[in-house]
Every structure is written in C-alpha cells, then in structure tokens.
Amino acid sequence: MSATGPCKPKANIKPWVVLNDHALQGHRDHMMTYAVICKFMGIWPMEKSLYTWITNNWKLKGEITLHLGSKGFFTMVFTNLEDKDKVFEGGPYFYVVAGLYMRPWVMNYVPEQEMFTSVPIWIRLYPLTLDYWLLKYLNAIGNKLGNFIKISEATL
C-alpha cells in the first residue's frame, strides 16, 4: 500500500521547530539535578494551594517552580540543590491526609504509566486511648499495617 493524499510528507517542507540537541540536553541535565515529580494521592490541589502548602511546610533557602501535569502530577523545580535534597529525603509529607508521592525527575515521564508500589498513608487510630500513645505501641501498630515511618507533630 502506498501513501497518497494530503497526509503524505513532502521532501521540500522544512520542519516547524528544530531543537538544538545541546540546549535540550542542558535542560534535561538541569531537570535531573533540580526537579522532583510529585502527586498527592487522592487529591489534585490547585497551583496556588500547592505554593501555600509548600511555603507553610518547608522553609526553603531558594525558590521553587511548579509545573502542573496530567492525572494530578506536578513537577517541582528547585533553585537550591540543598532544598531539593532536604525535601526529597525528609518525608513523608501530607496535604491534610493525602500522602505526597515523590520520585526523581526522569526524561519523557508519562504519568499514565506510573505504577505505584508504595505510597505514604496517614492512619488515624480512633478510639485509641492515651495510654497506648507511646512510640513503641504506635510503631508496633504501624509495622503491622505496613512500614511505620513517623508520628505527626500533633500526636507527639
């Protein structure tokens, strides 16, 4: 079968956009170093709400830029590598009760293909009486449900 009609490419038509491989690689290198892909599980906060949450929860030395994506994913690009490392390694984080999923930035990321193998969840243990609110008991309960990570500041 041969291609004919208006969809057949013509050899004398120049491309609309020509990307400079060197510039593109520089951008990719920057993103690999300074960016993190994120998603709050179960909710899709708006950009203004995300900036407010970040400001209230992280005392950053540098700036952060958000890029909203599909399926509730967003990319955080830090200007300060120390901020990125502190945030990435300091979790888990929660927006109300929605856990923040974070992963390193990767080239050609497709949110629809993301396979979640573990995500942080916040468990409320009502009506657990105060005599059980000791780290060793809460740790034991958490480890029976999954991997205990930490206790909220309010609980402490």
N, C-alpha and C positions, 0 to 999 in steps of 0.2 A: 504494500500500500504506500503510495507517495503522498507527501504533504502538499496540499494546494490551497489556495484561497487566501483570505486576509491574515490568517494566523501564521503563515509561513514566514520565517525570518528572512530578511533581505540582507545580503552581504554588505551593502553600502551604507547601511544605517548604523550610526555611531551610538554607543550606549549613553543613556541619560546621565548616569553617575559613574565615575571611575574612582574607586577607593585606592588611596595610597597605602600599600601594604605596610610601609614603615610606620605611618601615623596610626593605622589600625592596630598594629602590634603594640605600639606605645600605649594606646588606650587600654588594650587588653591587659597589659602588664600592670598598669595603674589600678585597674579594677581587681585584678588578682591579689594585689597588695592591700588595697584600702577598702574593698567592698565586701558586704555580707548580704546574703539572700535570706529573707525572713518571712514569716507568716504567723499571725496569731490564730491558733486553732479554734475554729468555730465562729470567728467574727472577722469583719473587714472594716477596721476603723478608717475614718476619713483622714486625709493628709494633715489637716490642722490638729485633729485629735492625736495623731501619732507624734507630731512635733511637741505638743503639750506634754504627752506622756514621757517622751524622751527627756525633755527639759526637767520634769519633776523627778525622774528616777535616776538619771545619770548626770553627774557633774563633769561634763566634758571640757577638756582644755581647748580643743579645736572646734571646728564646725562639722555639721553633718548635712548631707543632701539626701533626700528621699526620692526614689523613683518607683511609682506605683505600677504594679503589673497585673496580670490576669489572675483569677482564682484567689484573690486576697493576698497574693505575694507582693512583697515590696523589697527594694534593694536599698540598703543604707551605705552611703559612700562617706567615709570619714576623711578629714583632712589631717588627722593626727593618728599615726600608727599605734601609739601607746593607748589612745582611746579605744581604737578598734580591738586591740588585744584584750584590754581590760573588760570591755563589754562582752566580747565573744567568749571569754573564759570565765566570766563572773556570774553566769546564770544559775539557776533558771529564773526567768522573768515572767510576770503575769500582768495582763491588762484585765483588771477586775479578776475573773477566774480563768480567763483564756491564756493558756501557756504559749510562750513565744518559741517557735521553731526557728533555729538559725543554722545556716550552713555556709561554708566558704563560697565565694563567688566562683562560678565556672562559666566558661565560654559557651555560647549557644544554649543557654539554660531554657528548658521547656517545662513550665510548672505542671502541665497536664501529665507529664511523665514521672513526676516525683512520687517515689514510693516511701511512705513514712514507716520506719521500722521502730522508732521510739520518739515520743514527744513528752514534754513535761505536762503533768496534770496536777491540779490543786485539789486536795481531798479535804473536805470538811467532815469532822468526826462528831456529829451531833447524835445523841446527847452524852458525849464522853465526859465523865465527871472530872473535876480538877485534880483529884488525887492521881489520875493517870497522865497528867500533863507534864511528864518528865521526859527528858530527851531519850532515855533508854527505852521507855514504853512506846513513845511516838515513832522512834526509829524501828523498833521491832514490828509495829503495825505496818509502817510504810514498806518495810522489806518483805512482808508477806504479800503485799499488793503489787510490788514491783521493786524498784531500786529507790530507797529513801535518799533524797537529795539534801533538803534542808527544811527548817521550820521558818514560818513567816515571822517578821519582826513583831507583829501584833501578838502572836502566840507567845513569843519569848517575854 
